[in-house]
Amino acid sequence: MPQIVYRFPHRHLLGIEPLSPQDIAAILDQARAFEEVCERPEIKIVPALRKRLIVNLFFENSTRTRNSFEIAEKRLSAEIINFDADTSSLSKGETLVDTALNLEAMHPDLIVMRHSAPGAHALLARHMKASIVNAGDGAHEHPTQALLDAYTLRKRFGHLSGLRVAIVGDIRNSRVVRSNLWLLTKMGAHVTLVGPPTLVPLALKETWPDIDISYDLEAVLPSQDAVMMLRCQFERGTGAYIPGQGEYIRFYQLNAQRLRLCRPDVAVLHPGPINRGVEITSEVADGPNNLILDQVTNGVPVRMAVLFLLCNPHGEQVP
Amino acid sequence: MPQAYAPCLLDAAQMEVHLQRLCREIVAAFGNDETIAVLGIRTRGLYLAERLKVMLDHILQKDVPLGVLDISLYRDDLSELAGSPIVRPTEIPFSLKDRSVILVDDVLFTGRTIRSALDALLDHGRPKRVWLAALVDRGGREVPIQAEFVGLKLDVAMTHRVSVRVKDVDGEDGVFLEPRN
């Protein structure tokens, strides 16, 4: 019987850029089955990745992403090794590729990696047989964050196409923004980037010509379905781009007064960690419009879906 | 959808007759059991379970709980499952605790699907008992599994496959014999 069945064609998740809208939809659809697993009253574990070895390779600090991946891996019954960069040979001068080849010699099925260098994952993918999942590379991409944002938005609104989403704050230093720009534009949402001119590179319009850029938060808010607030990454030097935190707060903080400019059911997102009192007030972050903890909850089934699809490739492989 | 030619083992009317007989057998065995529930195995087992539920509701004059089980995450041959569609959620909108569950599948063959289904089922709760209803038992078991309620019992050569078609998915009802490719 002729039946057209979609096959997830990727072996790695290096970013959202290489994914087709159909691939993105497949991951989000697959995550629904895992959300059901995560919501079971008792046994929240399935044997889908039993006997698979996953290495979590984190060269940069991360609490929620790493924990979320680890929970996702455990709920799929995978075997896990946590490779801590501080205790590794990297501090003894080993190169990334040598570290990777040493890991490869132990035959892991999948490697989840966070690294400060954009493209580090693509380099690894060329040297290893294991699947590589990008858990953040510098200011380049953080694909699973964008996928869980999309899952949260789709769950809230029922669709992504036509959705108006404002991303506000430190656009320059954010990898979350780049993954979200790829994802939201591929899925037909309309994105407006908002922030001080020094933190919103105009060059982004060369890659994503259909997006809007604005420096006036209050003018943008009324037309948005969702507002995604970003943290000012002072540890990455955001401070050098703005006159001061006080001025940033005055123009770009999402507070109760600005929330009233939005449609009443606007969704407020934040990839975390939140700097309360800087980009968002506690009143808004804890208010009825916030989906911030839903994002954290949804991170687990979305990451389960990614791991499951990569470990069980169903079709012809493309890089 | 136009179907390739395949010998028809049961046409739509005969399939309906077999489903009704399955239903009467279930009633005879479980008619007085207040805890009865029907659980269909995705994909075609679900549609057969839906039809059995309607028949059971009619005969027993009650609303028999219906659930759907997706066993893909529990399979022992997942990596060999080329071209599998996206796994969809299991939906069991009632507690399985102390229930009599009728597990419904379209074709009983190696028994491995049912083995996986039992694993999946037990992760959702501990039923009183689980019995199996299959529209077709084609033989060829690889694990010790048996069905209490069988519509059509056959002994089919390994070179062939028995495929159940249901209106909701395939556009027609019927049971067909096809060469395995």
Chai-1 contact restraints between the chains, C-beta under 6 A:
chainA,res_idxA,chainB,res_idxB,connection_type,confidence,min_distance_angstrom,max_distance_angstrom,comment,restraint_id
A,V5,B,G83,contact,1.0,0.0,6.0,A-B,restraint_1
A,V5,B,P85,contact,1.0,0.0,6.0,A-B,restraint_2
A,R7,B,G83,contact,1.0,0.0,6.0,A-B,restraint_3
A,A26,B,I86,contact,1.0,0.0,6.0,A-B,restraint_4
A,D29,B,I86,contact,1.0,0.0,6.0,A-B,restraint_5
A,Q30,B,I86,contact,1.0,0.0,6.0,A-B,restraint_6
A,R32,B,P89,contact,1.0,0.0,6.0,A-B,restraint_7
A,A33,B,V87,contact,1.0,0.0,6.0,A-B,restraint_8
A,A33,B,R88,contact,1.0,0.0,6.0,A-B,restraint_9
A,A33,B,P89,contact,1.0,0.0,6.0,A-B,restraint_10
A,E36,B,P89,contact,1.0,0.0,6.0,A-B,restraint_11
A,E36,B,T90,contact,1.0,0.0,6.0,A-B,restraint_12
A,I43,B,D123,contact,1.0,0.0,6.0,A-B,restraint_13
A,V46,B,L73,contact,1.0,0.0,6.0,A-B,restraint_14
A,A48,B,L73,contact,1.0,0.0,6.0,A-B,restraint_15
A,N312,B,L78,contact,1.0,0.0,6.0,A-B,restraint_16
A,H314,B,G83,contact,1.0,0.0,6.0,A-B,restraint_17
A,H314,B,S84,contact,1.0,0.0,6.0,A-B,restraint_18
